[in-house]
């Protein structure tokens, strides 16, 4: 019973995280690289811009899910739930890319690895990081009971 509830909660929160990610990533400015950025090469500048946007998008998409995980009582399992949500969502994002989607003009493989590995890790670790920060931050509005 406990494992089934954990699975259902993880699946529901992963779906919410995935959908928030779709919403956030569709609004990010992938084409407008800031003009004040100076990099040794254009490729490294574009890669750094994509990494910044991907990590920012993962954190913004994870914020509502992390608030929900931190607010609901999971009895010492908040970090486990948040890690499970991150892993399930990252696998759901990268599974179609790994097997079915192929770009028409693929970039060099080092750029794919340099972009996809940090993006995968940011999706996995965004919710646990935010939940851990919410748990650690002091709060004056904690209910202490009657």
N, CA, C and O atoms as a MOPAC input file, in Angstrom:
PM7 MOZYME 1SCF
protein

 N      0.82200 1    -1.18700 1     0.00000 1
 C      0.00000 1     0.00000 1     0.00000 1
 C      0.86700 1     1.25300 1     0.00000 1
 O      0.60600 1     2.20400 1    -0.73600 1
 N      1.89900 1     1.23800 1     0.83300 1
 C      2.76600 1     2.39800 1     0.94500 1
 C      3.53800 1     2.62600 1    -0.35500 1
 O      3.70400 1     3.76800 1    -0.78500 1
 N      4.00800 1     1.54600 1    -0.98200 1
 C      4.74500 1     1.64400 1    -2.23100 1
 C      3.84400 1     2.11600 1    -3.37100 1
 O      4.27700 1     2.88600 1    -4.22900 1
 N      2.60700 1     1.66100 1    -3.38100 1
 C      1.66400 1     2.09100 1    -4.40900 1
 C      1.35300 1     3.57800 1    -4.27500 1
 O      1.26600 1     4.29100 1    -5.27500 1
 N      1.18800 1     4.04000 1    -3.04700 1
 C      0.93300 1     5.46300 1    -2.82900 1
 C      2.15100 1     6.28800 1    -3.25700 1
 O      2.00000 1     7.33600 1    -3.88500 1
 N      3.35300 1     5.81900 1    -2.92000 1
 C      4.57600 1     6.49300 1    -3.33300 1
 C      4.66100 1     6.56900 1    -4.85700 1
 O      5.03000 1     7.60800 1    -5.40500 1
 N      4.32600 1     5.49000 1    -5.53400 1
 C      4.35500 1     5.46700 1    -6.99800 1
 C      3.34600 1     6.40300 1    -7.61900 1
 O      3.65200 1     7.09600 1    -8.59000 1
 N      2.13400 1     6.43000 1    -7.06500 1
 C      1.10700 1     7.32900 1    -7.60000 1
 C      1.47300 1     8.79000 1    -7.38300 1
 O      1.29200 1     9.61600 1    -8.27800 1
 N      1.98300 1     9.11300 1    -6.20600 1
 C      2.38900 1    10.48700 1    -5.91600 1
 C      3.54400 1    10.89400 1    -6.82500 1
 O      3.55300 1    12.00100 1    -7.36300 1
 N      4.51600 1    10.00100 1    -6.99700 1
 C      5.65300 1    10.28800 1    -7.86800 1
 C      5.20400 1    10.48600 1    -9.30800 1
 O      5.68300 1    11.39600 1    -9.98400 1
 N      4.29600 1     9.65200 1    -9.78400 1
 C      3.80900 1     9.77400 1   -11.15800 1
 C      3.04800 1    11.08600 1   -11.36200 1
 O      3.23600 1    11.75600 1   -12.37800 1
 N      2.19800 1    11.45500 1   -10.41700 1
 C      1.42800 1    12.69100 1   -10.54100 1
 C      2.33700 1    13.91900 1   -10.49100 1
 O      2.17100 1    14.85000 1   -11.27900 1
 N      3.29200 1    13.91800 1    -9.56800 1
 C      4.20400 1    15.05200 1    -9.47600 1
 C      5.14600 1    15.11200 1   -10.67900 1
 O      5.51200 1    16.20100 1   -11.12300 1
 N      5.53700 1    13.96200 1   -11.20400 1
 C      6.38100 1    13.94700 1   -12.40800 1
 C      5.62900 1    14.49400 1   -13.61200 1
 O      6.19800 1    15.22800 1   -14.42000 1
 N      4.37100 1    14.14700 1   -13.73600 1
 C      3.55900 1    14.68400 1   -14.82400 1
 C      3.42300 1    16.19600 1   -14.69100 1
 O      3.51200 1    16.91800 1   -15.68300 1
 N      3.20700 1    16.67400 1   -13.47000 1
 C      3.12000 1    18.12200 1   -13.25600 1
 C      4.44100 1    18.80700 1   -13.60000 1
 O      4.44800 1    19.85800 1   -14.24100 1
 N      5.55000 1    18.21900 1   -13.17800 1
 C      6.87600 1    18.77500 1   -13.47200 1
 C      7.13300 1    18.79100 1   -14.97500 1
 O      7.66600 1    19.76900 1   -15.49800 1
 N      6.76500 1    17.73500 1   -15.66700 1
 C      6.92400 1    17.65500 1   -17.11400 1
 C      6.12100 1    18.74500 1   -17.81500 1
 O      6.61800 1    19.40500 1   -18.72800 1
 N      4.88400 1    18.92800 1   -17.38200 1
 C      4.02700 1    19.94100 1   -18.00300 1
 C      4.49800 1    21.36100 1   -17.68700 1
 O      4.47400 1    22.23000 1   -18.55900 1
 N      4.92300 1    21.59700 1   -16.45200 1
 C      5.50300 1    22.91000 1   -16.12500 1
 C      6.75600 1    23.14500 1   -16.95700 1
 O      7.00600 1    24.26400 1   -17.40600 1
 N      7.53800 1    22.10100 1   -17.16200 1
 C      8.72600 1    22.21900 1   -18.00200 1
 C      8.38200 1    22.58000 1   -19.43500 1
 O      9.04500 1    23.42500 1   -20.03700 1
 N      7.34700 1    21.94700 1   -19.99400 1
 C      6.90300 1    22.29800 1   -21.34600 1
 C      6.50500 1    23.76200 1   -21.42700 1
 O      6.83500 1    24.45200 1   -22.39200 1
 N      5.79500 1    24.23300 1   -20.41000 1
 C      5.36000 1    25.62600 1   -20.39200 1
 C      6.54600 1    26.57400 1   -20.27600 1
 O      6.63000 1    27.55200 1   -21.01900 1
 N      7.45600 1    26.30100 1   -19.35900 1
 C      8.59000 1    27.19200 1   -19.12900 1
 C      9.55600 1    27.18900 1   -20.30600 1
 O      9.98100 1    28.25100 1   -20.76000 1
 N      9.90600 1    26.00900 1   -20.80400 1
 C     10.88100 1    25.92700 1   -21.88400 1
 C     10.35600 1    26.54100 1   -23.18000 1
 O     11.14700 1    27.00600 1   -24.00100 1
 N      9.05000 1    26.55200 1   -23.37700 1
 C      8.51500 1    27.16700 1   -24.59100 1
 C      8.59500 1    28.68800 1   -24.54100 1
 O      8.51300 1    29.33900 1   -25.58300 1
 N      8.75400 1    29.26400 1   -23.35900 1
 C      8.81100 1    30.72200 1   -23.22000 1
 C     10.23800 1    31.26600 1   -23.11100 1
 O     10.41900 1    32.48400 1   -23.10700 1
 N     11.24900 1    30.41000 1   -23.02200 1
 C     12.62300 1    30.88100 1   -22.85500 1
 C     13.17200 1    31.46200 1   -24.15700 1
 O     12.84000 1    30.97100 1   -25.23600 1
 N     14.01700 1    32.51100 1   -24.07000 1
 C     14.54200 1    33.16600 1   -25.28900 1
 C     15.77000 1    32.46400 1   -25.85100 1
 O     16.89100 1    32.93600 1   -25.65900 1
 N     15.57900 1    31.35700 1   -26.53500 1
 C     16.71000 1    30.59000 1   -27.04600 1
 C     17.45000 1    31.30400 1   -28.17800 1
 O     18.61300 1    30.99000 1   -28.43100 1
 N     16.82300 1    32.23800 1   -28.85400 1
 C     17.45700 1    32.86100 1   -30.00000 1
 C     18.20500 1    34.14200 1   -29.65400 1
 O     19.10300 1    34.53300 1   -30.40000 1
 N     17.87900 1    34.79200 1   -28.58300 1
 C     18.50400 1    36.06900 1   -28.27000 1
 C     19.66900 1    35.89900 1   -27.31000 1
 O     19.49000 1    35.93800 1   -26.09300 1
 N     20.85400 1    35.71200 1   -27.85500 1
 C     22.06200 1    35.64800 1   -27.03400 1
 C     22.41600 1    37.08200 1   -26.65700 1
 O     22.47100 1    37.94300 1   -27.53500 1
 N     22.65500 1    37.36200 1   -25.39200 1
 C     22.97800 1    38.73100 1   -24.99500 1
 C     24.21600 1    39.25300 1   -25.73300 1
 O     25.22100 1    38.55200 1   -25.85300 1
 N     24.12700 1    40.48500 1   -26.22000 1
 C     25.21300 1    41.04900 1   -27.02700 1
 C     26.46200 1    41.33800 1   -26.20300 1
 O     27.55800 1    41.39500 1   -26.76000 1
 N     26.32500 1    41.52400 1   -24.88400 1
 C     27.47900 1    41.83800 1   -24.05000 1
 C     28.30600 1    40.61000 1   -23.69100 1
 O     29.35600 1    40.74500 1   -23.06300 1
 N     27.86500 1    39.43200 1   -24.06800 1
 C     28.63200 1    38.21900 1   -23.77600 1
 C     29.83200 1    38.15000 1   -24.70800 1
 O     29.68800 1    38.29400 1   -25.92200 1
 N     31.00500 1    37.93400 1   -24.14900 1
 C     32.20400 1    37.72400 1   -24.96300 1
 C     32.78500 1    36.36600 1   -24.60300 1
 O     33.05800 1    36.08100 1   -23.43700 1
 N     32.97000 1    35.53900 1   -25.61500 1
 C     33.47200 1    34.18400 1   -25.42900 1
 C     34.58900 1    33.94700 1   -26.41500 1
 O     34.67900 1    34.63800 1   -27.43000 1
 N     35.45500 1    32.96700 1   -26.12800 1
 C     36.54100 1    32.68100 1   -27.06500 1
 C     36.05100 1    32.25900 1   -28.45500 1
 O     36.70200 1    32.54100 1   -29.46100 1
 N     34.92200 1    31.59400 1   -28.49800 1
 C     34.36800 1    31.22000 1   -29.80200 1
 C     32.84800 1    31.30700 1   -29.73300 1
 O     32.25000 1    31.30600 1   -28.65700 1
 N     32.25700 1    31.38200 1   -30.89300 1
 C     30.79100 1    31.47400 1   -30.96100 1
 C     30.14200 1    30.18600 1   -30.46400 1
 O     29.10000 1    30.23800 1   -29.81100 1
 N     30.73800 1    29.03100 1   -30.76200 1
 C     30.17000 1    27.75500 1   -30.31200 1
 C     30.10900 1    27.67500 1   -28.78400 1
 O     29.10600 1    27.23600 1   -28.22300 1
 N     31.16300 1    28.09300 1   -28.12700 1
 C     31.17800 1    28.03900 1   -26.66200 1
 C     30.16400 1    29.02300 1   -26.09000 1
 O     29.51400 1    28.72300 1   -25.08900 1
 N     30.01900 1    30.18200 1   -26.70600 1
 C     29.02000 1    31.14900 1   -26.25700 1
 C     27.59800 1    30.62900 1   -26.38800 1
 O     26.78100 1    30.79900 1   -25.48400 1
 N     27.30500 1    29.99300 1   -27.52100 1
 C     25.96600 1    29.40700 1   -27.72700 1
 C     25.72600 1    28.27300 1   -26.74300 1
 O     24.63900 1    28.15900 1   -26.17600 1
 N     26.73600 1    27.43100 1   -26.53800 1
 C     26.60900 1    26.32700 1   -25.58300 1
 C     26.36900 1    26.84900 1   -24.17100 1
 O     25.52000 1    26.32200 1   -23.45300 1
 N     27.10500 1    27.87400 1   -23.77000 1
 C     26.91400 1    28.45700 1   -22.43900 1
 C     25.52700 1    29.07600 1   -22.30500 1
 O     24.90600 1    28.97300 1   -21.24700 1
 N     25.03100 1    29.71800 1   -23.36600 1
 C     23.69500 1    30.31200 1   -23.32900 1
 C     22.62700 1    29.22600 1   -23.18700 1
 O     21.68900 1    29.37500 1   -22.40400 1
 N     22.76900 1    28.13700 1   -23.94000 1
 C     21.80600 1    27.03900 1   -23.82300 1
 C     21.85400 1    26.39500 1   -22.44000 1
 O     20.81500 1    26.06200 1   -21.87000 1
 N     23.05200 1    26.22100 1   -21.90400 1
 C     23.16600 1    25.64800 1   -20.55800 1
 C     22.49600 1    26.53900 1   -19.52500 1
 O     21.77900 1    26.05300 1   -18.65100 1
 N     22.72700 1    27.83800 1   -19.62400 1
 C     22.08700 1    28.76900 1   -18.68600 1
 C     20.56700 1    28.70800 1   -18.79500 1
 O     19.86800 1    28.67800 1   -17.78200 1
 N     20.05900 1    28.69000 1   -20.02000 1
 C     18.60500 1    28.62000 1   -20.20600 1
 C     18.03800 1    27.28500 1   -19.73300 1
 O     16.96900 1    27.25700 1   -19.12300 1
 N     18.72500 1    26.18900 1   -19.99900 1
 C     18.22900 1    24.88300 1   -19.58300 1
 C     18.19600 1    24.74600 1   -18.06300 1
 O     17.22800 1    24.22000 1   -17.51300 1
 N     19.22400 1    25.20600 1   -17.39000 1
 C     19.24600 1    25.11900 1   -15.92600 1
 C     18.20700 1    26.05200 1   -15.31600 1
 O     17.52900 1    25.68700 1   -14.35600 1
 N     18.08300 1    27.25200 1   -15.87000 1
 C     17.05900 1    28.18900 1   -15.38900 1
 C     15.65400 1    27.61800 1   -15.60500 1
 O     14.79600 1    27.71600 1   -14.72800 1
 N     15.43200 1    27.02900 1   -16.76700 1
 C     14.13400 1    26.42700 1   -17.05300 1
 C     13.80300 1    25.28500 1   -16.11700 1
 O     12.66500 1    25.15800 1   -15.66600 1
 N     14.79600 1    24.44600 1   -15.81700 1
 C     14.56300 1    23.32800 1   -14.89500 1
 C     14.22300 1    23.84600 1   -13.50300 1
 O     13.32600 1    23.31400 1   -12.84900 1
 N     14.92300 1    24.87000 1   -13.04500 1
 C     14.62900 1    25.42200 1   -11.71400 1
 C     13.25800 1    26.08600 1   -11.65900 1
 O     12.53400 1    25.93400 1   -10.67500 1
 N     12.89800 1    26.82000 1   -12.70600 1
 C     11.57900 1    27.46900 1   -12.71800 1
 C     10.44600 1    26.45200 1   -12.80500 1
 O      9.40800 1    26.62200 1   -12.16400 1
 N     10.63700 1    25.40300 1   -13.58800 1
 C      9.60500 1    24.37100 1   -13.70000 1
 C      9.49200 1    23.56100 1   -12.41800 1
 O      8.41500 1    23.06300 1   -12.09100 1
 N     10.60300 1    23.42400 1   -11.68800 1
 C     10.59400 1    22.62500 1   -10.46000 1
 C     10.02700 1    23.37400 1    -9.26200 1
 O      9.65000 1    22.75300 1    -8.26900 1
 N      9.96100 1    24.68100 1    -9.34200 1
 C      9.52000 1    25.46500 1    -8.18300 1
 C      8.11600 1    25.11300 1    -7.69000 1
 O      7.95800 1    24.88400 1    -6.49100 1
 N      7.07800 1    25.05700 1    -8.54700 1
 C      5.75200 1    24.68700 1    -8.02000 1
 C      5.70000 1    23.26500 1    -7.47700 1
 O      5.01000 1    23.00100 1    -6.49200 1
 N      6.42400 1    22.35000 1    -8.11000 1
 C      6.43900 1    20.96400 1    -7.64300 1
 C      7.15700 1    20.87300 1    -6.29900 1
 O      6.71900 1    20.14800 1    -5.40600 1
 N      8.25400 1    21.60500 1    -6.15700 1
 C      8.99000 1    21.60700 1    -4.88500 1
 C      8.15800 1    22.23100 1    -3.77200 1
 O      8.20900 1    21.76900 1    -2.63200 1
 N      7.40200 1    23.26400 1    -4.08300 1
 C      6.50200 1    23.84000 1    -3.07900 1
 C      5.47300 1    22.82300 1    -2.62200 1
 O      5.16600 1    22.72800 1    -1.43300 1
 N      4.94800 1    22.07200 1    -3.55700 1
 C      3.96500 1    21.05300 1    -3.21200 1
 C      4.58400 1    19.93300 1    -2.38300 1
 O      3.98200 1    19.47600 1    -1.41100 1
 N      5.77500 1    19.49100 1    -2.75700 1
 C      6.44600 1    18.43000 1    -1.99900 1
 C      6.78800 1    18.91800 1    -0.59900 1
 O      6.63400 1    18.17400 1     0.37000 1
 N      7.25100 1    20.16000 1    -0.48100 1
 C      7.62400 1    20.69100 1     0.83300 1
 C      6.40000 1    20.94500 1     1.70600 1
 O      6.48800 1    20.87300 1     2.93100 1
 N      5.25700 1    21.24200 1     1.08500 1
 C      4.06300 1    21.55600 1     1.86300 1
 C      3.34200 1    20.30900 1     2.36500 1
 O      2.77500 1    20.31700 1     3.45800 1
 N      3.36100 1    19.25200 1     1.58200 1
 C      2.63900 1    18.03000 1     1.93900 1
 C      3.51300 1    17.19900 1     2.87100 1
 O      4.73100 1    17.13900 1     2.70400 1
 N      2.90000 1    16.57800 1     3.82200 1
 C      3.64500 1    15.76100 1     4.78400 1
 C      3.91500 1    14.38700 1     4.19400 1
 O      2.99200 1    13.60600 1     3.96200 1
 N      5.16100 1    14.10600 1     3.95900 1
 C      5.57600 1    12.81000 1     3.44000 1
 C      6.35900 1    12.01600 1     4.47500 1
 O      6.97400 1    11.00800 1     4.12900 1
 N      6.35500 1    12.43700 1     5.71800 1
 C      7.00300 1    11.75300 1     6.83200 1
 C      8.42400 1    11.31600 1     6.47600 1
 O      8.65900 1    10.14500 1     6.17900 1
 N      9.34300 1    12.23000 1     6.50400 1
 C     10.77200 1    11.99200 1     6.30000 1
 C     11.10900 1    11.46500 1     4.91200 1
 O     12.18800 1    10.90500 1     4.71700 1
 N     10.23200 1    11.62700 1     3.96600 1
 C     10.52200 1    11.11500 1     2.62700 1
 C     10.49100 1    12.21900 1     1.58500 1
 O     10.39900 1    11.92700 1     0.39300 1
 N     10.56300 1    13.47000 1     1.99400 1
 C     10.46200 1    14.57000 1     1.03800 1
 C     11.57800 1    14.53200 1     0.01100 1
 O     11.34100 1    14.74400 1    -1.17900 1
 N     12.79400 1    14.26400 1     0.46500 1
 C     13.90700 1    14.23200 1    -0.48300 1
 C     13.83100 1    13.02100 1    -1.40200 1
 O     14.17800 1    13.11800 1    -2.57900 1
 N     13.37700 1    11.87100 1    -0.88000 1
 C     13.23400 1    10.69400 1    -1.73300 1
 C     12.15800 1    10.90700 1    -2.79200 1
 O     12.33000 1    10.51300 1    -3.94500 1
 N     11.04500 1    11.53300 1    -2.39800 1
 C      9.98200 1    11.82400 1    -3.36000 1
 C     10.49500 1    12.79500 1    -4.41800 1
 O     10.22900 1    12.61900 1    -5.60700 1
 N     11.22900 1    13.81800 1    -3.98700 1
 C     11.71100 1    14.80700 1    -4.95100 1
 C     12.76100 1    14.21400 1    -5.90100 1
 O     12.77900 1    14.56300 1    -7.08200 1
 N     13.62400 1    13.33400 1    -5.41400 1
 C     14.59700 1    12.67500 1    -6.29600 1
 C     13.87300 1    11.75700 1    -7.27800 1
 O     14.21600 1    11.72200 1    -8.46000 1
 N     12.88200 1    11.02100 1    -6.80300 1
 C     12.12400 1    10.13300 1    -7.69300 1
 C     11.39300 1    10.93600 1    -8.76400 1
 O     11.34500 1    10.52200 1    -9.92200 1
 N     10.82600 1    12.07500 1    -8.39100 1
 C     10.14400 1    12.93500 1    -9.36500 1
 C     11.13700 1    13.43100 1   -10.41100 1
 O     10.82800 1    13.43700 1   -11.60200 1
 N     12.31700 1    13.84400 1    -9.98000 1
 C     13.32100 1    14.32400 1   -10.91800 1
 C     13.80300 1    13.24600 1   -11.87100 1
 O     13.96300 1    13.49700 1   -13.06500 1
 N     14.03400 1    12.05000 1   -11.35300 1
 C     14.52900 1    10.95100 1   -12.19700 1
 C     13.46800 1    10.52800 1   -13.20700 1
 O     13.77200 1    10.34600 1   -14.38600 1
 N     12.23800 1    10.37300 1   -12.75700 1
 C     11.16500 1     9.94800 1   -13.66800 1
 C     10.94700 1    10.99800 1   -14.75500 1
 O     10.75100 1    10.65200 1   -15.92000 1
 N     10.97900 1    12.26400 1   -14.38400 1
 C     10.77300 1    13.32200 1   -15.37200 1
 C     11.93400 1    13.39500 1   -16.36200 1
 O     11.71200 1    13.54900 1   -17.56300 1
 N     13.15800 1    13.28700 1   -15.87400 1
 C     14.31700 1    13.32900 1   -16.77700 1
 C     14.30800 1    12.15200 1   -17.74800 1
 O     14.64200 1    12.31300 1   -18.92200 1
 N     13.93200 1    10.98400 1   -17.26900 1
 C     13.84200 1     9.82400 1   -18.16800 1
 C     12.73200 1    10.04400 1   -19.19300 1
 O     12.89300 1     9.69100 1   -20.36100 1
 N     11.61000 1    10.62300 1   -18.77100 1
 C     10.52000 1    10.89100 1   -19.70500 1
 C     10.91400 1    11.93200 1   -20.75100 1
 O     10.42900 1    11.88600 1   -21.88200 1
 N     11.77700 1    12.85800 1   -20.39000 1
 C     12.22900 1    13.87200 1   -21.34600 1
 C     13.22600 1    13.27600 1   -22.33300 1
 O     13.13300 1    13.53600 1   -23.53300 1
 N     14.17400 1    12.48400 1   -21.84900 1
 C     15.26500 1    12.01500 1   -22.70100 1
 C     15.03200 1    10.66400 1   -23.36300 1
 O     15.78900 1    10.30800 1   -24.26600 1
 N     14.04900 1     9.91300 1   -22.97300 1
 C     13.79300 1     8.62500 1   -23.61800 1
 C     13.39700 1     8.78600 1   -25.08600 1
 O     13.94600 1     8.07900 1   -25.93100 1
 N     12.46700 1     9.68700 1   -25.43000 1
 C     12.15900 1     9.86100 1   -26.86200 1
 C     13.34400 1    10.37800 1   -27.66700 1
 O     13.51100 1    10.01000 1   -28.83000 1
 N     14.16400 1    11.22500 1   -27.06000 1
 C     15.31700 1    11.76400 1   -27.77000 1
 C     16.32100 1    10.65600 1   -28.06500 1
 O     16.93200 1    10.63500 1   -29.13400 1
 N     16.49000 1     9.74300 1   -27.12500 1
 C     17.48800 1     8.68600 1   -27.28800 1
 C     17.08900 1     7.66900 1   -28.35800 1
 O     17.96100 1     7.11900 1   -29.03100 1
 N     15.79600 1     7.40800 1   -28.53000 1
 C     15.39700 1     6.32100 1   -29.41800 1
 C     14.71300 1     6.75600 1   -30.70900 1
 O     14.86600 1     6.08900 1   -31.73200 1
 N     13.96400 1     7.85500 1   -30.69000 1
 C     13.14600 1     8.15400 1   -31.85900 1
 C     13.51000 1     9.44100 1   -32.57500 1
 O     13.43900 1     9.48300 1   -33.80300 1
 N     13.89100 1    10.47300 1   -31.87800 1
 C     14.12300 1    11.76300 1   -32.51800 1
 C     15.57800 1    11.89800 1   -32.94300 1
 O     16.48800 1    11.69300 1   -32.13900 1
 N     15.79000 1    12.23600 1   -34.18200 1
 C     17.12500 1    12.47900 1   -34.70500 1
 C     17.09600 1    13.82400 1   -35.44200 1
 O     16.24600 1    14.03700 1   -36.30600 1
 N     18.02700 1    14.73300 1   -35.10200 1
 C     18.03800 1    16.01800 1   -35.81100 1
 C     18.48500 1    15.84900 1   -37.26700 1
 O     19.26300 1    14.95000 1   -37.58600 1
 N     17.98500 1    16.71900 1   -38.14100 1
 C     18.34100 1    16.64100 1   -39.55800 1
 C     19.81100 1    16.97700 1   -39.76900 1
 O     20.48700 1    16.34000 1   -40.57700 1
 N     20.30700 1    17.97800 1   -39.04600 1
 C     21.71500 1    18.37700 1   -39.12200 1
 C     22.29800 1    18.29500 1   -37.72600 1
 O     22.28800 1    19.28500 1   -36.99400 1
 N     22.80500 1    17.13800 1   -37.34400 1
 C     23.28000 1    16.98400 1   -35.96600 1
 C     24.53700 1    17.81400 1   -35.69700 1
 O     25.42900 1    17.88500 1   -36.54200 1
 N     24.60500 1    18.43700 1   -34.52400 1
 C     25.82000 1    19.16000 1   -34.15200 1
 C     26.92300 1    18.17200 1   -33.78400 1
 O     26.67600 1    16.96800 1   -33.70800 1
 N     28.14100 1    18.67100 1   -33.55500 1
 C     29.21500 1    17.76300 1   -33.12900 1
 C     28.84400 1    17.03900 1   -31.83100 1
 O     28.14500 1    17.59400 1   -30.98300 1
 N     29.31100 1    15.81000 1   -31.68300 1
 C     28.89000 1    14.99800 1   -30.54200 1
 C     29.32800 1    15.59400 1   -29.20900 1
 O     28.62600 1    15.42600 1   -28.21100 1
 N     30.47600 1    16.29100 1   -29.16000 1
 C     30.90200 1    16.87900 1   -27.89300 1
 C     29.92600 1    17.94800 1   -27.44800 1
 O     29.72600 1    18.14200 1   -26.24900 1
 N     29.30300 1    18.65900 1   -28.41300 1
 C     28.31800 1    19.68100 1   -28.03900 1
 C     27.03900 1    19.03500 1   -27.51300 1
 O     26.41100 1    19.55700 1   -26.59100 1
 N     26.65100 1    17.89700 1   -28.09800 1
 C     25.47400 1    17.19900 1   -27.59200 1
 C     25.68600 1    16.73200 1   -26.16400 1
 O     24.82100 1    16.91300 1   -25.30800 1
 N     26.84300 1    16.12800 1   -25.90900 1
 C     27.14400 1    15.66800 1   -24.54800 1
 C     27.26000 1    16.84800 1   -23.59500 1
 O     26.75500 1    16.78000 1   -22.47400 1
 N     27.90800 1    17.91800 1   -24.00900 1
 C     28.10600 1    19.07700 1   -23.14300 1
 C     26.79900 1    19.78500 1   -22.84100 1
 O     26.70300 1    20.49000 1   -21.83700 1
 N     25.80300 1    19.61700 1   -23.67500 1
 C     24.49800 1    20.23300 1   -23.42100 1
 C     23.55300 1    19.27600 1   -22.71500 1
 O     22.86200 1    19.67700 1   -21.77900 1
 N     23.50600 1    18.02400 1   -23.14000 1
 C     22.50100 1    17.09700 1   -22.62400 1
 C     22.79800 1    16.57700 1   -21.22100 1
 O     21.87400 1    16.39600 1   -20.42900 1
 N     24.06000 1    16.33600 1   -20.89900 1
 C     24.38400 1    15.82200 1   -19.56000 1
 C     24.05400 1    16.84000 1   -18.47500 1
 O     23.40100 1    16.47500 1   -17.49700 1
 N     24.47800 1    18.11700 1   -18.59700 1
 C     24.06200 1    19.08300 1   -17.56200 1
 C     22.55100 1    19.31500 1   -17.53100 1
 O     21.97500 1    19.55300 1   -16.46900 1
 N     21.91500 1    19.24500 1   -18.70200 1
 C     20.46400 1    19.41900 1   -18.71600 1
 C     19.76100 1    18.27100 1   -18.00400 1
 O     18.83200 1    18.49700 1   -17.22900 1
 N     20.19900 1    17.03900 1   -18.26200 1
 C     19.63600 1    15.87600 1   -17.57400 1
 C     19.83300 1    16.01100 1   -16.06200 1
 O     18.90000 1    15.79600 1   -15.28900 1
 N     21.05000 1    16.36900 1   -15.64600 1
 C     21.32800 1    16.52500 1   -14.20900 1
 C     20.53100 1    17.67400 1   -13.59300 1
 O     20.10100 1    17.58300 1   -12.44300 1
 N     20.33200 1    18.74800 1   -14.34700 1
 C     19.54200 1    19.85400 1   -13.79100 1
 C     18.07800 1    19.46900 1   -13.62100 1
 O     17.43200 1    19.90700 1   -12.66800 1
 N     17.55000 1    18.66300 1   -14.52500 1
 C     16.16900 1    18.19100 1   -14.36300 1
 C     16.06500 1    17.26800 1   -13.15300 1
 O     15.11900 1    17.36700 1   -12.37200 1
 N     17.04100 1    16.36800 1   -12.99800 1
 C     17.00700 1    15.42600 1   -11.87800 1
 C     17.17700 1    16.15300 1   -10.54200 1
 O     16.48100 1    15.83500 1    -9.57700 1
 N     18.08000 1    17.11100 1   -10.47300 1
 C     18.44900 1    17.71100 1    -9.19100 1
 C     17.71800 1    18.99600 1    -8.83400 1
 O     17.89400 1    19.50000 1    -7.72500 1
 N     16.90200 1    19.54600 1    -9.73200 1
 C     16.23400 1    20.81700 1    -9.45000 1
 C     15.21800 1    20.68700 1    -8.31500 1
 O     15.21400 1    21.50400 1    -7.39300 1
 N     14.36800 1    19.68200 1    -8.37100 1
 C     13.35200 1    19.51800 1    -7.32100 1
 C     13.99400 1    19.19500 1    -5.96800 1
 O     13.62600 1    19.82700 1    -4.97800 1
 N     14.94000 1    18.23800 1    -5.86900 1
 C     15.56000 1    17.99600 1    -4.55600 1
 C     16.29900 1    19.21100 1    -4.00300 1
 O     16.28000 1    19.45700 1    -2.79700 1
 N     16.95000 1    19.96900 1    -4.88400 1
 C     17.65300 1    21.16100 1    -4.42100 1
 C     16.68800 1    22.18100 1    -3.83300 1
 O     16.93200 1    22.72600 1    -2.75600 1
 N     15.60000 1    22.43500 1    -4.53600 1
 C     14.63300 1    23.41500 1    -4.03600 1
 C     13.93300 1    22.92300 1    -2.76800 1
 O     13.68800 1    23.70900 1    -1.85300 1
 N     13.61200 1    21.63700 1    -2.70700 1
 C     12.98000 1    21.09400 1    -1.48800 1
 C     13.93400 1    21.20600 1    -0.31500 1
 O     13.52600 1    21.57400 1     0.78700 1
 N     15.20200 1    20.89000 1    -0.54200 1
 C     16.19600 1    20.97600 1     0.53300 1
 C     16.35800 1    22.42000 1     1.00900 1
 O     16.48900 1    22.66900 1     2.20800 1
 N     16.35000 1    23.36300 1     0.08000 1
 C     16.41900 1    24.78100 1     0.46700 1
 C     15.19300 1    25.21300 1     1.26100 1
 O     15.30900 1    25.96500 1     2.22800 1
 N     14.02400 1    24.73800 1     0.85300 1
 C     12.79300 1    25.09500 1     1.57300 1
 C     12.76500 1    24.49300 1     2.96700 1
 O     12.27000 1    25.11900 1     3.90400 1
 N     13.29000 1    23.28900 1     3.11300 1
 C     13.34400 1    22.66500 1     4.43700 1
 C     14.35000 1    23.40000 1     5.32100 1
 O     14.10300 1    23.59300 1     6.51200 1
 N     15.47700 1    23.81000 1     4.75100 1
 C     16.55500 1    24.40900 1     5.53500 1
 C     16.29600 1    25.86700 1     5.90100 1
 O     16.80500 1    26.34700 1     6.91400 1
 N     15.51700 1    26.57100 1     5.09700 1
 C     15.29100 1    27.98700 1     5.38300 1
 C     14.44900 1    28.15700 1     6.64000 1
 O     13.48300 1    27.42300 1     6.84500 1
 N     14.81000 1    29.12300 1     7.48300 1
 C     13.99500 1    29.36800 1     8.67400 1
 C     12.66100 1    30.00100 1     8.27900 1
 O     12.57300 1    30.76600 1     7.31900 1
 N     11.64200 1    29.66400 1     9.03800 1
 C     10.31700 1    30.18800 1     8.74500 1
 C      9.62100 1    30.53000 1    10.05000 1
 O      9.72900 1    29.80200 1    11.03600 1
 N      8.91100 1    31.64100 1    10.04400 1
 C      8.17500 1    32.08300 1    11.21900 1
 C      6.73900 1    31.56000 1    11.20900 1
 O      6.05100 1    31.64800 1    12.22600 1
 N      6.28300 1    31.03000 1    10.11000 1
 C      4.88400 1    30.64400 1     9.99400 1
 C      4.65600 1    29.15200 1    10.06500 1
 O      3.69500 1    28.65100 1     9.48200 1
 N      5.49800 1    28.44300 1    10.75200 1
 C      5.29100 1    26.99400 1    10.92200 1
 C      4.24600 1    26.76800 1    12.01100 1
 O      4.29000 1    27.37000 1    13.08400 1
 N      3.32300 1    25.89400 1    11.70300 1
 C      2.27000 1    25.60700 1    12.65100 1
 C      2.81300 1    24.66400 1    13.72000 1
 O      3.35600 1    23.60800 1    13.39800 1
 N      2.67200 1    25.03200 1    14.96900 1
 C      3.22600 1    24.24300 1    16.05300 1
 C      2.15800 1    23.43500 1    16.79000 1
 O      2.45600 1    22.73900 1    17.76000 1
 N      0.95400 1    23.53000 1    16.33900 1
 C     -0.12300 1    22.75800 1    16.96300 1
 C     -0.75900 1    23.51000 1    18.13100 1
 O     -0.27400 1    24.57400 1    18.51800 1
 N     -1.84400 1    22.96600 1    18.69900 1
 C     -2.55800 1    23.65400 1    19.78600 1
 C     -1.80000 1    23.61300 1    21.08500 1
 O     -2.26900 1    24.14700 1    22.09100 1

